[in-house]
Amino acid sequence: MWGQKALAISPSVGTNANFKNIWADSSNDGVLFKILNSSIENIKTGSAYNQTVGGQIKSEYVVDYDLYTKFAANDIRKSSYILTSVFNGKTYNNVIKYKQATGKPIEAVDIKYLRTAEVVLNVSEAMFKKGNESGALALLNTLRAQRYTGYVPGIETGQNLWNAIMLERRLELAFETDRFFTLKRLALPVQRSNFGPEADGAGNPASILSLPVASHKWQLPIPQGAIDNNTQIQQNPGY
């Protein structure tokens, strides 16, 4: 398995001590492949989530409260990925995963295209599906040991082990565009929470909370410009 070969070459998932430095671009621990974003290029990779306005974080997207509560207090990812702060008198859980790299302009951070942690989760999932629960659990515990302070190795089996793998995938790869594709490949619906955007879940929730597996919206529309340039292209169904 190619995943296992990758892990043999680069087994570190990024230690707990180094984890925040990975997102500050001051450590490559556990990073298999990344796209350099130098101070000269200064591409605002973080601005898709938020900008800084008047010294406050103004977020385009905030962390759903249901997801926020899934990050345990002893999970290093919680403080590495999320910052709770006030903007215009209201408090939000902001995504800061791409906010600031050491020695670079704000929001200009390297893109971590592939990390060992993702490979661990991929291989763990594959092992589980092939019936190797002990191998899947061992890999999952390797990751969790470097994310939770004082971690005691898990002993999950069966459906509980599968749920644990899926939870860690969601937490580890949060805000890396993985969630949509994971749901799509596993043929699972999108189900949003009924919480509003504020840090405690207050405010108005999204008007649409679910996307069924059979919905045509899982396939994005082809841009009209592309169709205009090639009359042989047919628009995806439903648009």
C-alpha positions as CSV (number, residue, x, y, z in Angstrom):
1,M,0.0,0.0,0.0
2,W,1.4,3.4,-1.0
3,G,0.2,5.0,2.2
4,Q,2.2,2.6,4.3
5,K,5.3,3.3,2.2
6,A,4.8,7.0,2.8
7,L,4.5,6.4,6.5
8,A,7.7,4.3,6.5
9,I,9.6,7.3,5.0
10,S,7.9,10.0,7.1
11,P,6.3,8.5,10.2
12,S,5.9,11.7,12.3
13,V,2.4,13.1,12.3
14,G,3.7,16.3,13.8
15,T,4.4,16.2,17.5
16,N,2.2,18.0,20.0
17,A,5.1,20.3,20.8
18,N,5.6,21.3,17.2
19,F,2.0,21.4,16.0
20,K,1.3,25.1,16.4
21,N,4.6,25.8,14.7
22,I,3.5,23.9,11.6
23,W,0.8,26.4,11.0
24,A,3.2,29.3,11.7
25,D,5.5,27.9,9.0
26,S,8.3,27.6,11.5
27,S,8.2,23.8,11.4
28,N,7.7,21.1,8.7
29,D,7.2,18.3,11.2
30,G,4.7,15.9,9.6
31,V,4.4,17.9,6.3
32,L,4.9,15.6,3.3
33,F,4.3,18.2,0.6
34,K,3.6,21.9,0.8
35,I,3.3,24.9,-1.6
36,L,5.7,27.7,-0.6
37,N,4.1,31.1,-0.2
38,S,7.0,33.5,0.3
39,S,6.8,37.1,1.6
40,I,7.5,38.2,-2.0
41,E,4.5,36.3,-3.4
42,N,2.4,37.3,-0.4
43,I,-0.7,35.4,-1.5
44,K,-3.4,35.8,1.1
45,T,-4.2,32.2,1.7
46,G,-5.9,33.0,5.0
47,S,-8.1,35.8,3.8
48,A,-10.7,33.3,2.5
49,Y,-11.7,32.8,6.2
50,N,-11.1,36.2,7.7
51,Q,-9.3,39.6,7.6
52,T,-8.2,41.9,10.3
53,V,-10.2,45.1,10.5
54,G,-9.4,47.7,13.1
55,G,-7.4,45.2,15.1
56,Q,-10.3,42.8,15.2
57,I,-10.8,39.6,13.3
58,K,-13.6,39.9,10.7
59,S,-14.5,36.4,9.6
60,E,-16.1,35.5,6.3
61,Y,-16.7,32.0,7.7
62,V,-16.9,31.0,11.3
63,V,-16.6,27.6,13.1
64,D,-20.0,25.9,13.5
65,Y,-20.7,25.6,17.2
66,D,-21.4,21.9,16.9
67,L,-18.0,21.3,15.4
68,Y,-16.4,23.6,17.9
69,T,-17.6,21.5,20.8
70,K,-16.1,18.4,19.3
71,F,-12.6,19.8,20.0
72,A,-11.7,18.7,23.5
73,A,-10.0,21.1,25.9
74,N,-6.8,19.1,25.8
75,D,-6.7,18.9,22.0
76,I,-3.8,21.0,20.6
77,R,-5.8,21.5,17.4
78,K,-8.4,23.6,19.2
79,S,-6.1,26.5,20.0
80,S,-4.1,26.0,16.7
81,Y,-7.1,26.2,14.5
82,I,-9.6,28.4,16.3
83,L,-9.6,31.8,18.1
84,T,-12.6,33.2,19.9
85,S,-12.8,36.9,19.6
86,V,-15.2,39.9,19.4
87,F,-16.1,41.8,16.3
88,N,-18.7,44.6,16.3
89,G,-19.8,43.6,19.8
90,K,-20.5,39.9,19.0
91,T,-18.2,36.9,19.8
92,Y,-17.2,34.4,17.1
93,N,-15.1,31.3,16.9
94,N,-12.7,32.2,14.1
95,V,-10.6,30.0,11.9
96,I,-6.9,31.0,12.4
97,K,-5.3,28.0,10.7
98,Y,-4.0,30.2,7.9
99,K,-3.9,33.5,9.8
100,Q,-0.3,34.2,10.6
101,A,3.1,32.7,9.7
102,T,6.3,33.7,11.5
103,G,8.1,36.4,9.7
104,K,5.5,36.8,6.9
105,P,2.7,39.2,6.1
106,I,-0.6,38.4,7.8
107,E,-2.7,35.7,6.1
108,A,0.2,34.6,3.8
109,V,1.0,31.1,4.9
110,D,2.3,28.0,3.1
111,I,-0.3,25.5,1.8
112,K,0.2,22.2,3.5
113,Y,-1.0,20.1,0.6
114,L,-0.4,16.7,2.2
115,R,0.5,15.8,5.8
116,T,1.5,12.5,7.4
117,A,-1.6,12.8,9.6
118,E,-3.9,12.6,6.6
119,V,-2.0,9.5,5.3
120,V,-2.4,7.9,8.7
121,L,-6.1,8.5,8.6
122,N,-6.4,7.2,5.1
123,V,-4.5,4.0,5.9
124,S,-6.4,3.5,9.2
125,E,-9.7,3.8,7.3
126,A,-8.5,1.3,4.7
127,M,-7.3,-1.2,7.3
128,F,-10.6,-1.0,9.1
129,K,-12.5,-1.7,5.8
130,K,-10.2,-4.7,5.1
131,G,-10.9,-6.1,8.6
132,N,-7.6,-5.2,10.2
133,E,-9.1,-3.4,13.3
134,S,-6.0,-3.8,15.4
135,G,-3.8,-2.1,12.7
136,A,-6.4,0.7,12.2
137,L,-6.6,1.3,16.0
138,A,-2.8,1.4,16.3
139,L,-2.4,4.0,13.6
140,L,-5.3,6.1,15.1
141,N,-3.7,6.0,18.5
142,T,-0.4,7.2,17.0
143,L,-2.2,10.3,15.8
144,R,-4.2,10.9,18.9
145,A,-1.2,10.5,21.1
146,Q,0.3,13.7,19.5
147,R,-3.0,15.7,19.6
148,Y,-4.3,15.2,23.1
149,T,-2.4,16.1,26.2
150,G,-2.3,13.2,28.7
151,Y,-3.7,10.8,26.1
152,V,-4.6,7.3,27.1
153,P,-4.6,4.8,24.1
154,G,-8.1,4.1,22.9
155,I,-9.5,0.5,22.8
156,E,-12.4,1.0,20.4
157,T,-13.6,-1.8,18.1
158,G,-16.3,-2.2,15.5
159,Q,-18.6,0.7,14.8
160,N,-17.0,2.7,17.7
161,L,-13.6,2.4,16.0
162,W,-15.0,3.6,12.7
163,N,-16.7,6.5,14.4
164,A,-13.4,7.4,16.1
165,I,-11.5,7.4,12.8
166,M,-14.2,9.6,11.2
167,L,-14.1,12.0,14.1
168,E,-10.4,12.4,14.0
169,R,-10.5,12.9,10.3
170,R,-13.0,15.7,10.7
171,L,-10.9,17.4,13.5
172,E,-7.5,16.9,12.0
173,L,-8.5,18.1,8.5
174,A,-10.9,20.7,9.5
175,F,-10.9,23.8,7.2
176,E,-8.8,22.0,4.6
177,T,-11.7,21.3,2.2
178,D,-11.7,17.6,3.1
179,R,-15.2,17.3,4.6
180,F,-17.2,17.8,1.4
181,F,-15.2,15.1,-0.4
182,T,-15.3,12.7,2.5
183,L,-19.0,12.9,2.7
184,K,-19.3,12.5,-1.1
185,R,-17.1,9.5,-1.4
186,L,-18.8,7.8,1.5
187,A,-22.3,8.6,0.1
188,L,-23.3,10.5,3.3
189,P,-25.6,13.5,3.3
190,V,-24.6,17.0,4.5
191,Q,-26.3,17.7,7.8
192,R,-25.7,21.1,9.3
193,S,-26.4,21.9,12.9
194,N,-29.2,24.3,13.9
195,F,-26.9,26.7,15.6
196,G,-26.3,30.3,14.7
197,P,-22.9,31.8,13.8
198,E,-21.9,33.2,17.2
199,A,-19.4,31.6,19.5
200,D,-22.1,30.0,21.8
201,G,-24.3,29.0,18.9
202,A,-26.6,32.1,19.1
203,G,-27.9,33.9,16.1
204,N,-29.8,32.8,13.0
205,P,-28.9,29.3,11.7
206,A,-28.4,28.6,8.0
207,S,-31.7,28.5,6.0
208,I,-30.8,25.2,4.5
209,L,-29.5,22.5,6.9
210,S,-29.2,19.4,4.7
211,L,-28.1,18.1,1.3
212,P,-29.4,14.7,0.4
213,V,-27.1,12.1,-1.1
214,A,-29.2,12.1,-4.3
215,S,-29.1,15.9,-4.8
216,H,-27.6,17.1,-8.1
217,K,-25.8,19.8,-6.1
218,W,-23.0,17.3,-5.2
219,Q,-21.7,18.1,-8.7
220,L,-21.0,21.8,-9.2
221,P,-22.2,23.5,-12.3
222,I,-19.9,24.0,-15.3
223,P,-19.1,27.7,-15.8
224,Q,-21.2,29.3,-18.5
225,G,-18.0,30.7,-20.1
226,A,-16.6,27.2,-20.6
227,I,-19.8,26.1,-22.3
228,D,-19.8,29.2,-24.5
229,N,-16.3,28.3,-25.6
230,N,-17.1,24.7,-26.4
231,T,-20.6,24.0,-27.6
232,Q,-20.0,20.2,-27.2
233,I,-20.0,20.6,-23.4
234,Q,-23.3,19.8,-21.7
235,Q,-24.2,21.4,-18.4
236,N,-24.4,19.1,-15.5
237,P,-27.9,17.9,-14.7
238,G,-30.1,20.1,-12.5
239,Y,-28.6,23.4,-13.5
